């Protein structure tokens, strides 16, 4: 079974995944009256589990409504002591070195991981643990906020494998890591 760590994320035209205070309203700036899926459901079909940071987990918990994930969620945190009671059957806290964590999850049968959350994505990239990125660019400039990418220890080459236009305005690009 091939192991694959996948980022599936949306960003503004100027590269932010959230506003300066974590605002996400810009994600809904392109009308979607028919509630078309923009790739989330096919992604859920492909993956075995999610690894997300504490901030992203907290944000998802505060969304209200139905839990959005049908797969196990591992919350990467060194500070969160326990999962809130109403989500204890939905998520598990994990921590430690990312390479070891991924190896442990792979050995438990979780081979295709969806990596989510700004700091988490950046940490995985720094360790060169991302194999695929699906990045949806929303045509809005927000000026400041939480950047998708941070500093890296070295250049990383990617192969661009697909572009789609969603809802007539959002570009969704898929990249595979080129380790050659």
ChimeraX attribute file (.defattr): number of C-alpha atoms within 10 A of each C-alpha:
attribute: neighborCount
match mode: 1-to-1
recipient: residues
	/A:1	8
	/A:2	6
	/A:3	14
	/A:4	18
	/A:5	20
	/A:6	25
	/A:7	24
	/A:8	20
	/A:9	19
	/A:10	21
	/A:11	24
	/A:12	24
	/A:13	17
	/A:14	17
	/A:15	20
	/A:16	24
	/A:17	27
	/A:18	22
	/A:19	17
	/A:20	14
	/A:21	9
	/A:22	13
	/A:23	12
	/A:24	14
	/A:25	9
	/A:26	18
	/A:27	18
	/A:28	9
	/A:29	11
	/A:30	15
	/A:31	11
	/A:32	13
	/A:33	7
	/A:34	7
	/A:35	8
	/A:36	9
	/A:37	11
	/A:38	16
	/A:39	13
	/A:40	12
	/A:41	11
	/A:42	10
	/A:43	15
	/A:44	16
	/A:45	10
	/A:46	13
	/A:47	18
	/A:48	19
	/A:49	22
	/A:50	24
	/A:51	27
	/A:52	25
	/A:53	22
	/A:54	20
	/A:55	17
	/A:56	18
	/A:57	20
	/A:58	13
	/A:59	11
	/A:60	13
	/A:61	16
	/A:62	9
	/A:63	10
	/A:64	9
	/A:65	8
	/A:66	7
	/A:67	11
	/A:68	10
	/A:69	13
	/A:70	13
	/A:71	15
	/A:72	17
	/A:73	21
	/A:74	22
	/A:75	24
	/A:76	23
	/A:77	17
	/A:78	12
	/A:79	9
	/A:80	13
	/A:81	8
	/A:82	11
	/A:83	16
	/A:84	13
	/A:85	8
	/A:86	8
	/A:87	12
	/A:88	11
	/A:89	11
	/A:90	16
	/A:91	19
	/A:92	15
	/A:93	20
	/A:94	17
	/A:95	14
	/A:96	11
	/A:97	8
	/A:98	16
	/A:99	12
	/A:100	11
	/A:101	15
	/A:102	21
	/A:103	13
	/A:104	12
	/A:105	17
	/A:106	18
	/A:107	10
	/A:108	9
	/A:109	12
	/A:110	19
	/A:111	19
	/A:112	19
	/A:113	27
	/A:114	25
	/A:115	24
	/A:116	21
	/A:117	21
	/A:118	21
	/A:119	19
	/A:120	21
	/A:121	25
	/A:122	20
	/A:123	18
	/A:124	18
	/A:125	19
	/A:126	16
	/A:127	13
	/A:128	16
	/A:129	19
	/A:130	21
	/A:131	18
	/A:132	22
	/A:133	21
	/A:134	20
	/A:135	19
	/A:136	24
	/A:137	23
	/A:138	24
	/A:139	17
	/A:140	17
	/A:141	13
	/A:142	17
	/A:143	12
	/A:144	15
	/A:145	17
	/A:146	18
	/A:147	18
	/A:148	20
	/A:149	15
	/A:150	13
	/A:151	10
	/A:152	13
	/A:153	9
	/A:154	8
	/A:155	7
	/A:156	12
	/A:157	12
	/A:158	16
	/A:159	12
	/A:160	14
	/A:161	11
	/A:162	11
	/A:163	14
	/A:164	14
	/A:165	13
	/A:166	18
	/A:167	16
	/A:168	10
	/A:169	13
	/A:170	21
	/A:171	17
	/A:172	20
	/A:173	17
	/A:174	18
	/A:175	19
	/A:176	17
	/A:177	16
	/A:178	12
	/A:179	10
	/A:180	5
